[in-house]
Structure formats: C-alpha cells, structure tokens
Amino acid sequence: MNVRSPHWNLRQIITITLIGVICGAIYFFGLNTLYDVTKIALTPLGLSPLVDSLYTGLWYIAAPLCMYFVPVMGAGIVGETIAATVEMFFGGQWGAMTVFFGFIQGLGNEFGFFPHGYQRFSWTSCLLGAFGANLLAFLYMLFTSGYGNYHAWMIILIFLVSTISSLLFDGVLVKVITLSFDRAFAKYDA
C-alpha cells in the first residue's frame, strides 16, 4: 500500500535519496550530454544562451518527484540538492555551483506545494512549483551567468523559453508521471 506520510522517517529519507541519486545520474549522463551537443550546434548561430533555457525544466524534476512521494516541507530542497550533488560528483561542468543551484531549484519548487501543506499534488501545485523553480533559477543566473550583458530582447527570450521549458517538463511531465504512479498504486491497493 502506498502511504504518503507527512512526517520524516527512514523510509522517506531513503526514498528522497534514491530519487536524488537517480535524477543526478540522469542529469549528468543524459541531460548534460544533450545540453553540450545542442550548445555546440547553436553557438555559430549566436543562440547558445538559449540552450540553458531550453532544457532547464528537465533539471528541476527531482524536487516535485520527491514531494510527491514525501509530502513534507523540505523534501524538494533535499531531493534536488542530492541530485545536484550527485551530478557534481560525477563531474558536472558547473562544479560546486551545481549544489547551490540544486538548492535554489528545490526551494522554488516548494513554493507550489507550500500553500496546501504539501498534501495536494495538483496540476496547480506542479505548475506553480515549476514557475517558482524557474523564477529563482533565472534570477540566480541573471547575476551569476552574465545575463545582464545581453540585450533586453535576449534576456526576455531566455526567460520565456526557460518558463515554457519549466512548465512543460517540471510541471506537465512530472504531473503525468505521478498520475501514472497514482494509477499503478490504485491497482496495487485494490
């Protein structure tokens, strides 16, 4: 039986750790490779700054998955930070900055679930969490990645593309995945 407990216990900690480790491995071995290839392809066109935004939502998925299985304050922050730490230890190109970035992504995702005490994993919660993760990550990148040196149209385009990516991957994709889990758990519980 699937029990989504609102309290921290050993099972919850192990669940968050497993999700974080799996997502961190996916980030490094899958997403970072796709990112690098796309960045190389778009650099001659002057569009390489958009690559960060294009895949950004995929880097945020550990947090809402953790909050689905462990609906407790901080689950998204811990899960995404673990994923970022694993990505860093595998040799992620952003080094230690990845860990802080994971913390920010997890914190932003928590904004969508906090209003309902983490007990409602609704479309609204997923989409608000995705937007929160994107907003905090964008603000962080604005100050650390030199976005301020771009023309205003490029900054706006980066924000729009990253918002769409976040809503699509961190919001819609995660909600579809969790709906599949709901159906599987319903069959198991029946």
VONUKE-800205 format. One line per field, with one value per residue: residue number from 1; x negated, y, z negated of N, C-alpha, C in turn. Coordinates in Angstrom, 2 decimals, padded with zeros to 5 digits, always signed. Example, Ala and Ser with C-alpha at 12.3 -4.5 7.8 and 13.67 -1.06 7.14 Angstrom:
BEGIN
n	(1  2)
n.c1	(-013.19  -012.85)
n.c2	(-005.69  -002.25)
n.c3	(-007.80  -007.08)
ca.c1	(-012.30  -013.67)
ca.c2	(-004.50  -001.06)
ca.c3	(-007.80  -007.14)
c.c1	(-013.20  -012.90)
c.c2	(-003.30  +000.03)
c.c3	(-007.80  -007.87)
% end
This chain:
BEGIN
n	(1  2  3  4  5  6  7  8  9  10  11  12  13  14  15  16  17  18  19  20  21  22  23  24  25  26  27  28  29  30  31  32  33  34  35  36  37  38  39  40  41  42  43  44  45  46  47  48  49  50  51  52  53  54  55  56  57  58  59  60  61  62  63  64  65  66  67  68  69  70  71  72  73  74  75  76  77  78  79  80  81  82  83  84  85  86  87  88  89  90  91  92  93  94  95  96  97  98  99  100  101  102  103  104  105  106  107  108  109  110  111  112  113  114  115  116  117  118  119  120  121  122  123  124  125  126  127  128  129  130  131  132  133  134  135  136  137  138  139  140  141  142  143  144  145  146  147  148  149  150  151  152  153  154  155  156  157  158  159  160  161  162  163  164  165  166  167  168  169  170  171  172  173  174  175  176  177  178  179  180  181  182  183  184  185  186  187  188  189  190)
n.c1	(-000.84  -000.56  -001.69  -001.62  -003.26  -003.12  -005.33  -008.78  -010.70  -012.70  -012.14  -011.17  -013.44  -015.21  -013.78  -013.79  -016.54  -017.14  -015.64  -016.95  -019.59  -019.17  -018.04  -020.18  -022.14  -020.85  -020.73  -023.50  -024.57  -022.71  -021.24  -023.22  -024.92  -023.22  -022.71  -025.33  -025.84  -023.76  -024.39  -026.84  -025.94  -024.25  -025.82  -027.32  -025.24  -024.70  -022.95  -023.48  -023.07  -020.40  -020.26  -020.64  -018.18  -016.42  -016.51  -016.09  -013.88  -014.03  -016.08  -014.93  -013.28  -013.63  -012.89  -009.91  -009.17  -010.21  -008.62  -006.17  -006.29  -007.13  -005.51  -006.44  -007.62  -010.56  -011.36  -011.58  -013.72  -015.82  -015.89  -016.42  -018.84  -020.43  -020.39  -021.75  -024.21  -025.09  -025.27  -027.36  -029.48  -029.82  -031.09  -030.06  -029.87  -029.57  -030.57  -031.00  -029.09  -026.81  -025.58  -024.56  -022.85  -021.05  -019.85  -018.49  -016.72  -015.18  -014.05  -012.50  -010.63  -009.27  -007.58  -005.19  -003.85  -003.69  -001.45  +000.74  -000.07  -001.66  -000.10  +001.54  +001.13  +001.54  +002.41  +002.16  +000.40  -001.90  -002.49  -002.79  -004.95  -006.87  -007.06  -008.01  -010.52  -011.76  -011.73  -013.35  -015.74  -016.27  -016.68  -018.94  -020.76  -020.79  -022.40  -024.75  -025.61  -026.08  -023.90  -023.04  -024.61  -023.56  -021.41  -018.23  -016.10  -017.13  -017.38  -014.70  -013.74  -015.22  -014.11  -011.41  -011.65  -012.82  -010.79  -008.68  -009.91  -010.24  -007.56  -006.58  -008.29  -009.01  -006.58  -004.18  -005.19  -006.13  -003.73  -002.22  -003.79  -003.45  -000.71  -000.62  -001.90  +000.07  +002.20  +001.00  +000.55  +003.17  +004.17  +002.57  +003.33  +005.93)
n.c2	(-001.18  +002.22  +004.76  +008.07  +009.69  +012.50  +013.00  +012.97  +010.07  +007.06  +005.62  +007.65  +009.26  +007.52  +007.16  +009.78  +010.09  +008.06  +008.94  +011.38  +010.51  +008.93  +010.85  +012.68  +011.14  +010.80  +013.49  +014.04  +011.98  +011.87  +014.35  +016.41  +015.71  +015.93  +018.66  +019.74  +018.97  +020.30  +022.94  +023.29  +023.07  +025.30  +027.52  +028.72  +030.11  +032.10  +031.62  +030.24  +031.03  +030.40  +027.69  +026.89  +027.64  +026.14  +023.44  +023.65  +022.98  +020.22  +019.80  +020.25  +018.26  +016.45  +017.57  +017.97  +015.28  +014.12  +015.48  +014.44  +011.75  +012.12  +014.11  +016.55  +019.49  +020.75  +018.46  +018.68  +020.47  +019.04  +016.69  +017.71  +018.97  +016.79  +015.46  +017.37  +017.34  +014.73  +014.90  +016.78  +015.32  +013.29  +014.69  +016.99  +019.89  +022.38  +022.33  +022.95  +024.93  +023.78  +022.45  +024.51  +025.61  +023.50  +023.55  +026.02  +025.45  +023.42  +024.82  +026.75  +025.06  +024.17  +026.26  +025.94  +023.92  +024.46  +026.18  +024.41  +022.77  +020.72  +018.52  +018.32  +017.24  +018.66  +019.81  +022.57  +022.99  +021.69  +023.22  +025.81  +025.32  +024.65  +027.09  +028.67  +027.47  +028.04  +030.86  +031.56  +030.30  +031.65  +034.29  +033.85  +033.03  +035.35  +037.03  +035.56  +034.45  +036.33  +037.37  +039.96  +041.27  +040.81  +041.82  +043.40  +042.08  +039.49  +038.66  +038.65  +036.71  +034.48  +034.18  +033.63  +031.23  +029.55  +029.52  +028.27  +025.78  +024.93  +024.81  +022.89  +020.56  +020.32  +020.80  +019.77  +017.24  +015.98  +015.85  +014.14  +011.82  +011.30  +010.86  +008.45  +006.88  +007.09  +005.66  +003.12  +002.58  +002.55  +000.23  -001.61  -001.23  -002.06)
n.c3	(+000.00  +000.84  -001.06  -001.67  -003.75  -005.95  -007.50  -008.47  -008.15  -008.26  -005.90  -004.24  -003.99  -002.69  -000.30  +000.80  +001.11  +002.98  +005.22  +005.66  +006.25  +008.56  +010.32  +010.38  +011.69  +014.15  +014.93  +015.28  +017.04  +019.14  +019.66  +019.51  +021.61  +023.85  +023.60  +024.04  +026.73  +028.07  +027.41  +028.72  +031.37  +031.63  +031.08  +033.30  +034.47  +032.74  +030.71  +028.40  +025.65  +025.23  +024.89  +022.23  +021.22  +022.75  +021.89  +019.22  +017.52  +017.31  +015.53  +013.13  +012.12  +009.98  +007.51  +007.43  +007.77  +005.46  +003.58  +004.21  +003.38  +000.77  -001.03  -002.52  -004.11  -002.77  -001.45  +001.35  +001.60  +000.37  +001.99  +004.61  +004.13  +003.43  +005.91  +007.47  +006.17  +006.68  +009.47  +009.61  +008.39  +010.25  +012.16  +013.28  +015.37  +014.14  +011.64  +008.12  +007.95  +008.88  +006.74  +005.07  +006.92  +007.26  +004.73  +004.90  +007.01  +005.86  +003.70  +005.07  +006.33  +004.10  +003.47  +004.88  +003.57  +000.91  +000.08  -000.33  -002.32  -001.37  -000.83  +001.36  +004.51  +007.02  +010.38  +010.39  +008.22  +009.19  +011.50  +010.42  +008.75  +010.68  +012.01  +009.90  +009.40  +011.83  +011.80  +009.54  +010.32  +012.72  +011.78  +010.22  +012.22  +013.71  +012.25  +011.88  +014.27  +016.19  +017.61  +017.61  +019.43  +021.90  +024.64  +024.07  +025.38  +025.65  +023.00  +022.22  +024.01  +023.14  +020.58  +021.25  +022.78  +020.87  +018.98  +020.37  +020.81  +018.14  +017.22  +018.99  +018.68  +015.87  +014.75  +016.32  +017.38  +015.01  +013.55  +015.19  +014.98  +012.23  +012.16  +013.48  +011.57  +009.58  +010.78  +010.95  +008.23  +007.37  +008.57  +007.27  +004.61  +004.67)
ca.c1	(+000.00  -001.32  -001.33  -002.37  -003.29  -003.57  -006.37  -010.07  -011.11  -013.78  -011.64  -011.10  -014.82  -015.73  -013.07  -014.33  -017.92  -017.11  -015.19  -018.03  -020.72  -018.76  -017.93  -021.54  -022.78  -020.19  -021.19  -024.88  -024.82  -021.78  -020.91  -024.41  -025.40  -022.29  -022.98  -026.60  -025.69  -022.89  -025.13  -027.81  -025.20  -023.63  -026.79  -027.59  -024.08  -024.56  -021.82  -023.89  -022.47  -019.07  -020.35  -020.38  -016.74  -015.70  -016.44  -016.09  -012.84  -014.44  -016.97  -014.15  -012.26  -013.84  -012.16  -008.50  -009.04  -010.42  -007.46  -005.06  -006.44  -007.36  -004.88  -006.92  -008.41  -011.99  -011.64  -012.04  -015.05  -016.78  -015.98  -017.09  -020.23  -021.12  -020.57  -022.81  -025.48  -025.48  -025.71  -028.67  -030.48  -030.08  -031.96  -029.28  -030.71  -029.39  -031.28  -030.31  -027.94  -025.68  -024.91  -023.75  -021.80  -020.07  -019.12  -017.58  -015.67  -014.30  -013.31  -011.49  -009.57  -008.49  -006.58  -003.92  -003.23  -003.58  -000.12  +001.66  -000.74  -002.29  +000.81  +002.24  +000.21  +002.45  +001.83  +001.79  -000.81  -003.03  -002.81  -003.32  -006.29  -007.74  -007.31  -008.86  -011.88  -012.30  -011.95  -014.54  -016.91  -016.53  -017.27  -020.30  -021.57  -020.89  -023.52  -025.98  -026.00  -026.28  -022.73  -022.93  -025.38  -022.80  -020.38  -016.97  -015.30  -017.68  -017.03  -013.27  -013.62  -015.74  -013.11  -010.24  -011.98  -013.01  -009.47  -007.98  -010.60  -009.91  -006.15  -006.39  -009.00  -008.92  -005.17  -003.32  -005.80  -006.13  -002.35  -001.85  -004.49  -002.82  +000.61  -000.90  -002.11  +001.38  +002.93  +000.32  +000.81  +004.60  +004.30  +001.88  +004.10  +007.26)
ca.c2	(+000.00  +003.45  +005.72  +009.32  +010.20  +013.89  +013.06  +012.39  +008.81  +006.44  +005.28  +008.90  +009.68  +006.61  +007.48  +011.04  +009.84  +007.29  +009.83  +012.33  +009.83  +008.55  +012.07  +013.21  +010.34  +011.17  +014.84  +014.03  +011.10  +012.10  +015.74  +017.22  +015.37  +016.58  +020.09  +020.07  +018.82  +021.39  +024.20  +023.34  +023.28  +026.63  +028.59  +029.50  +030.95  +033.12  +031.27  +029.35  +031.35  +029.80  +026.26  +026.76  +027.79  +025.10  +022.20  +023.97  +022.27  +018.84  +019.79  +020.55  +017.24  +015.69  +018.19  +017.59  +013.84  +013.89  +015.97  +013.52  +010.58  +012.56  +015.43  +017.20  +020.68  +020.50  +017.27  +019.11  +021.06  +017.96  +015.82  +018.40  +019.20  +015.50  +015.24  +018.27  +016.87  +013.55  +015.40  +017.39  +014.29  +012.57  +015.54  +018.02  +021.01  +023.59  +022.15  +023.13  +025.81  +022.90  +022.13  +025.67  +025.72  +022.48  +024.08  +027.06  +024.79  +022.74  +025.85  +027.30  +024.06  +024.07  +027.33  +025.47  +022.91  +025.00  +026.70  +023.34  +021.91  +019.60  +017.37  +018.28  +017.19  +019.04  +020.47  +023.92  +022.91  +021.35  +024.35  +026.89  +024.89  +024.77  +028.52  +029.13  +026.99  +028.80  +032.26  +031.65  +029.93  +032.74  +035.40  +033.43  +033.07  +036.75  +037.65  +034.76  +033.99  +037.44  +037.70  +041.42  +041.75  +040.57  +042.79  +043.17  +041.07  +038.17  +038.34  +038.31  +035.43  +033.45  +033.96  +032.98  +029.85  +028.78  +029.36  +027.22  +024.52  +024.55  +024.41  +021.66  +019.40  +020.25  +020.83  +018.80  +015.91  +015.40  +015.52  +012.94  +010.70  +010.99  +010.27  +007.03  +006.24  +007.01  +004.53  +001.88  +002.36  +002.22  -001.19  -002.36  -001.11  -002.65)
ca.c3	(+000.00  +000.91  -002.11  -001.56  -005.12  -006.08  -008.53  -008.11  -008.77  -007.49  -004.57  -003.46  -003.71  -001.66  +000.94  +001.33  +001.53  +004.23  +006.30  +005.91  +006.90  +009.92  +011.12  +010.56  +012.74  +015.42  +015.28  +015.77  +018.18  +020.23  +019.94  +019.77  +022.95  +024.77  +023.46  +024.70  +028.18  +028.54  +027.25  +029.83  +032.62  +031.70  +030.87  +034.51  +034.80  +031.71  +029.85  +027.31  +024.34  +025.12  +024.58  +020.79  +021.03  +023.47  +021.12  +017.79  +016.79  +017.06  +014.37  +011.91  +011.85  +008.74  +006.39  +007.33  +007.56  +004.02  +002.83  +004.46  +002.51  -000.61  -001.07  -003.73  -003.85  -002.63  -000.64  +002.67  +001.46  +000.10  +003.17  +005.72  +003.72  +003.58  +007.36  +007.92  +005.60  +007.46  +010.77  +009.42  +008.13  +011.50  +012.97  +013.97  +015.81  +013.35  +010.38  +006.84  +008.16  +009.13  +005.48  +004.69  +007.93  +006.89  +003.57  +005.40  +007.80  +004.91  +002.97  +005.97  +006.49  +002.85  +003.44  +005.43  +002.71  -000.45  -000.31  -000.74  -003.28  -000.66  -000.77  +002.65  +005.65  +008.10  +011.54  +009.97  +007.40  +010.07  +012.38  +009.59  +008.34  +011.85  +012.23  +008.80  +009.65  +012.95  +011.41  +008.69  +011.12  +013.66  +011.03  +009.87  +013.44  +014.12  +011.54  +011.89  +015.61  +017.10  +018.42  +017.68  +020.58  +023.12  +024.99  +023.36  +026.09  +025.37  +021.61  +022.23  +024.71  +022.23  +019.53  +021.84  +023.14  +019.63  +018.35  +021.12  +020.50  +016.76  +017.14  +019.75  +018.12  +014.41  +014.39  +017.02  +017.43  +013.66  +013.19  +015.96  +014.34  +010.94  +012.45  +013.77  +010.26  +008.92  +011.37  +010.55  +006.80  +007.22  +008.91  +006.22  +003.37  +004.84)
c.c1	(-000.88  -000.83  -002.22  -002.32  -003.79  -004.66  -007.66  -010.27  -012.17  -013.36  -011.61  -012.51  -015.44  -015.08  -013.63  -015.75  -017.97  -016.68  -016.30  -019.20  -020.36  -018.67  -019.30  -022.29  -022.17  -020.65  -022.57  -025.02  -023.89  -021.66  -022.13  -024.99  -024.53  -022.52  -024.24  -026.49  -024.85  -023.62  -026.14  -027.09  -024.67  -024.61  -027.10  -026.44  -023.88  -023.44  -022.20  -023.33  -021.08  -019.11  -020.10  -018.87  -015.95  -015.49  -016.25  -015.06  -013.19  -015.35  -016.21  -013.29  -012.45  -012.98  -010.68  -008.29  -009.25  -009.20  -006.21  -005.13  -006.60  -006.81  -005.18  -007.73  -009.89  -012.34  -012.16  -013.44  -016.10  -016.97  -016.74  -018.55  -021.04  -021.38  -021.71  -024.18  -025.99  -025.99  -027.11  -029.75  -030.78  -030.97  -031.21  -030.09  -030.57  -029.99  -030.41  -029.10  -026.67  -024.89  -024.03  -022.59  -020.69  -019.22  -018.08  -016.42  -014.67  -013.44  -012.20  -010.33  -008.70  -007.38  -005.21  -003.16  -003.00  -002.17  +000.86  +000.99  -001.32  -001.37  +001.58  +001.21  +001.04  +001.68  +001.35  +000.51  -002.04  -003.46  -003.35  -004.73  -007.29  -008.07  -008.22  -010.30  -012.53  -012.61  -013.21  -015.81  -017.27  -017.20  -018.71  -021.23  -021.76  -022.12  -024.82  -026.47  -026.09  -025.10  -022.58  -023.69  -024.66  -021.85  -019.09  -016.13  -015.80  -017.34  -015.57  -013.06  -014.11  -014.71  -011.89  -010.51  -012.15  -011.69  -008.68  -008.60  -010.24  -008.48  -005.92  -007.02  -008.81  -007.47  -004.38  -003.92  -005.77  -004.71  -001.88  -002.53  -003.81  -001.40  +000.45  -001.16  -000.79  +002.18  +002.31  +000.60  +002.26  +004.83  +003.70  +002.70  +005.45  +007.32)
c.c2	(+001.24  +004.42  +006.93  +010.00  +011.64  +014.06  +012.43  +011.09  +008.19  +006.11  +006.53  +009.36  +008.81  +006.91  +008.73  +010.84  +009.08  +008.15  +010.81  +011.70  +009.47  +009.79  +012.69  +012.47  +010.66  +012.55  +014.78  +013.23  +011.36  +013.56  +016.59  +016.95  +016.03  +018.09  +020.48  +020.01  +019.97  +022.73  +024.37  +023.66  +024.70  +027.79  +029.37  +030.43  +032.08  +032.84  +030.38  +029.74  +030.71  +028.33  +026.02  +026.75  +026.64  +023.84  +022.42  +023.18  +020.83  +018.73  +019.97  +019.39  +016.46  +016.25  +017.79  +016.09  +013.48  +014.34  +015.13  +012.34  +010.94  +013.98  +016.18  +018.43  +020.32  +019.31  +017.65  +019.69  +019.97  +017.09  +016.46  +018.68  +017.91  +015.23  +016.11  +017.83  +015.65  +013.98  +016.00  +016.33  +013.43  +013.39  +016.58  +019.28  +022.28  +023.47  +022.37  +024.06  +024.99  +022.63  +023.29  +025.85  +024.71  +022.92  +025.10  +026.44  +024.09  +023.72  +026.44  +026.35  +023.96  +025.13  +026.86  +024.55  +023.41  +025.47  +025.63  +022.35  +020.65  +018.40  +017.29  +018.31  +017.44  +019.62  +021.87  +023.92  +022.62  +022.54  +025.54  +026.57  +025.03  +026.23  +029.08  +028.72  +027.79  +030.23  +032.40  +031.32  +031.04  +033.92  +035.08  +033.53  +034.51  +037.39  +036.85  +034.39  +035.11  +037.77  +039.21  +042.02  +041.55  +041.73  +042.41  +042.09  +039.66  +037.74  +037.91  +036.95  +034.27  +033.13  +033.23  +031.51  +029.00  +028.56  +028.26  +025.85  +024.02  +024.07  +023.08  +020.44  +019.24  +020.26  +019.69  +017.39  +015.24  +015.02  +014.27  +011.70  +010.32  +010.44  +008.79  +006.26  +006.08  +005.82  +003.19  +001.56  +001.98  +000.74  -002.06  -002.37  -001.82  -004.10)
c.c3	(+000.00  -000.14  -001.95  -002.91  -005.16  -007.13  -008.01  -008.86  -007.85  -006.07  -003.68  -003.06  -002.61  -000.31  +001.59  +001.85  +002.85  +005.41  +006.67  +006.66  +008.35  +010.81  +011.38  +011.66  +014.10  +015.87  +015.92  +017.06  +019.37  +020.61  +020.25  +021.15  +024.01  +024.78  +024.24  +026.22  +028.75  +028.47  +028.40  +031.15  +032.74  +031.52  +032.15  +034.92  +033.80  +030.73  +028.67  +025.94  +024.14  +024.73  +023.10  +020.54  +021.64  +022.64  +019.63  +016.99  +016.47  +015.84  +013.06  +011.43  +010.55  +007.61  +006.35  +007.18  +006.09  +003.22  +003.09  +003.49  +001.04  -000.74  -002.36  -003.33  -003.81  -001.76  +000.75  +002.63  +001.28  +001.34  +004.31  +005.39  +003.80  +005.06  +007.89  +007.40  +006.36  +008.84  +010.67  +009.23  +009.36  +012.43  +013.77  +014.22  +014.99  +011.95  +009.15  +006.96  +008.37  +007.86  +005.03  +005.65  +007.65  +005.71  +004.02  +006.18  +006.89  +004.14  +003.83  +006.18  +005.26  +002.80  +003.94  +004.49  +001.29  -000.81  -000.80  -001.68  -002.67  -000.48  +000.54  +003.76  +006.91  +009.29  +011.16  +009.17  +008.25  +010.92  +011.60  +009.11  +009.48  +012.12  +011.15  +008.99  +010.77  +012.55  +010.56  +009.48  +012.11  +012.95  +010.63  +011.09  +013.95  +013.49  +011.64  +013.28  +016.64  +018.00  +018.59  +018.85  +021.91  +023.39  +024.27  +024.05  +025.80  +023.94  +021.53  +022.89  +023.84  +021.15  +020.08  +022.17  +021.89  +018.90  +019.05  +020.82  +019.10  +016.64  +017.85  +019.06  +016.62  +013.95  +015.01  +017.00  +016.05  +013.25  +013.93  +015.36  +013.04  +011.11  +012.79  +012.48  +009.52  +009.45  +010.96  +009.08  +006.56  +007.55  +007.81  +004.93  +003.45  +004.46)
% end
